[in-house]
């Protein structure tokens, strides 16, 4: 997802993204707003957040 798409998704969830926010921080805020654990980029080959839209991206890192 591009930075622009992330910011749009955040706005739709009521999050006001700051220009200086790193992508990972914004994704974690979105994860929290969607009811998921704010854990993007911390998985070690396994993720139990099956409904998270960032799951595939996170596991590929």
N, C-alpha and C positions, 0 to 999 in steps of 0.2 A: 504494500500500500504506500502510495506517495505521501509526502508531508502534507500536501494540500488535501488529499483524501482523509488523512488522519484528523486534520483540523476540522474538516466538515463533519466527520463522524462525531468528534468531540462536541462541537456546537450543537448537534442534534440531540446529544445526551445531556445538554445543559452545562457542559464544561467550557470555560472560557480559556482557550489555549493561549499561552504567552508566546511571543515570538522567540524568546531565548530558550524555551524548553527543548531538551534533547528528545529525540524520537522515542527512546525507551521510556522516558518519564511520562510522556503523553500517552503512550500505549498502556502503561500501568494505570494511569488515571481512567482511561477508557475501560480497562478490564474491571476495575473496581465499580464503576458506574453500571456495568452490565452484570454485576453480581459474581464475577469471577475473582480468583485470587490475583492480586497485582504482582505477578511473578515473571513478567516477560524477560527473557534472556537469562534466567537462572536455572532452567531445567538441565538436568544431567542425563539426557537420553530418554527420559520418561516424563510424561505429563498426564495428570489425572483430570485436567480441565477440558473435558471432551466438548463442551459447548462454546469454548473460546474461539473467536474468529482469528486469533493470532497464533493458534496452536502450531500449525504447520510451519509458519515463519520461525517461531521460537525454536522448535525442535531441529530445524535445518541449520541453526547457528552453531 
